[in-house]
Amino acid sequence: MGNGTYRATVSLGFDVQTGKRIQKFKNGFKTQKEAQEWRLRMLADFGKGSITVNSTMTFKKSFLMIILYQTIKAKLENVLLI
């Protein structure tokens, strides 16, 4: 970086819905080693599932999925009770 600090960037794959590359980055590391250690930690955490990428699902789609789930669940409960 221009101010004597380092930046770390990590690629976490591609968004399934948009096909866009998912990247996380952080600026301000005093040494290149610190930046690399952060990058490796991010990759390890992502591999373990500790970090998840933001979903591109819209509020509308999310809301409709919840309504659909509740409707199907209610119909199945009625069928099983009969």
C-alpha positions as CSV (number, residue, x, y, z in Angstrom):
1,M,0.0,0.0,0.0
2,G,1.1,3.6,-0.4
3,N,1.5,4.3,3.3
4,G,4.0,1.6,4.1
5,T,1.4,-1.0,5.1
6,Y,0.4,-4.3,3.5
7,R,-2.9,-5.6,2.2
8,A,-4.0,-9.2,2.3
9,T,-6.6,-10.6,-0.2
10,V,-8.2,-14.0,-0.1
11,S,-10.4,-15.6,-2.7
12,L,-13.3,-17.7,-1.3
13,G,-14.6,-19.1,-4.6
14,F,-17.5,-18.0,-6.7
15,D,-21.1,-17.0,-5.9
16,V,-23.3,-19.8,-7.1
17,Q,-26.2,-17.4,-8.2
18,T,-24.2,-14.6,-9.8
19,G,-21.0,-16.4,-10.8
20,K,-19.0,-13.5,-9.4
21,R,-15.7,-14.1,-7.5
22,I,-15.9,-13.7,-3.7
23,Q,-13.0,-11.9,-2.1
24,K,-12.2,-10.7,1.4
25,F,-9.5,-8.2,2.0
26,K,-7.9,-6.3,4.9
27,N,-5.5,-3.4,4.9
28,G,-3.1,-1.9,7.4
29,F,-0.8,-4.8,8.2
30,K,2.6,-3.5,9.4
31,T,4.5,-6.5,7.9
32,Q,4.1,-8.7,5.0
33,K,4.2,-11.7,7.4
34,E,1.2,-10.4,9.4
35,A,-0.7,-10.0,6.1
36,Q,0.1,-13.6,5.1
37,E,-0.8,-15.0,8.5
38,W,-4.2,-13.3,8.3
39,R,-4.7,-14.7,4.8
40,L,-3.9,-18.2,5.9
41,R,-6.1,-17.9,9.0
42,M,-9.0,-16.7,6.8
43,L,-8.6,-19.7,4.4
44,A,-8.4,-22.2,7.3
45,D,-11.5,-20.7,9.0
46,F,-13.4,-20.7,5.7
47,G,-12.5,-24.4,5.2
48,K,-13.8,-25.3,8.7
49,G,-17.0,-23.4,8.1
50,S,-16.3,-20.7,10.7
51,I,-16.6,-18.0,8.0
52,T,-19.5,-17.9,5.5
53,V,-19.9,-15.7,2.5
54,N,-22.8,-13.3,2.3
55,S,-25.8,-14.7,0.6
56,T,-27.0,-13.0,-2.5
57,M,-30.6,-14.0,-1.8
58,T,-32.9,-11.0,-1.8
59,F,-35.3,-10.2,1.0
60,K,-38.2,-10.9,-1.3
61,K,-36.9,-14.4,-2.2
62,S,-36.0,-15.2,1.4
63,F,-39.5,-14.1,2.5
64,L,-41.1,-16.3,-0.2
65,M,-39.0,-19.3,0.8
66,I,-40.2,-19.0,4.4
67,I,-43.8,-18.7,3.3
68,L,-43.5,-21.7,1.0
69,Y,-41.8,-23.8,3.7
70,Q,-44.6,-22.9,6.2
71,T,-47.3,-23.7,3.7
72,I,-45.8,-27.1,2.8
73,K,-45.3,-28.0,6.4
74,A,-48.9,-27.1,7.3
75,K,-50.2,-29.2,4.4
76,L,-48.1,-32.2,5.4
77,E,-49.2,-32.0,9.0
78,N,-52.8,-32.0,7.9
79,V,-52.2,-35.0,5.6
80,L,-50.4,-36.9,8.4
81,L,-53.3,-36.2,10.9
82,I,-56.0,-37.6,8.6
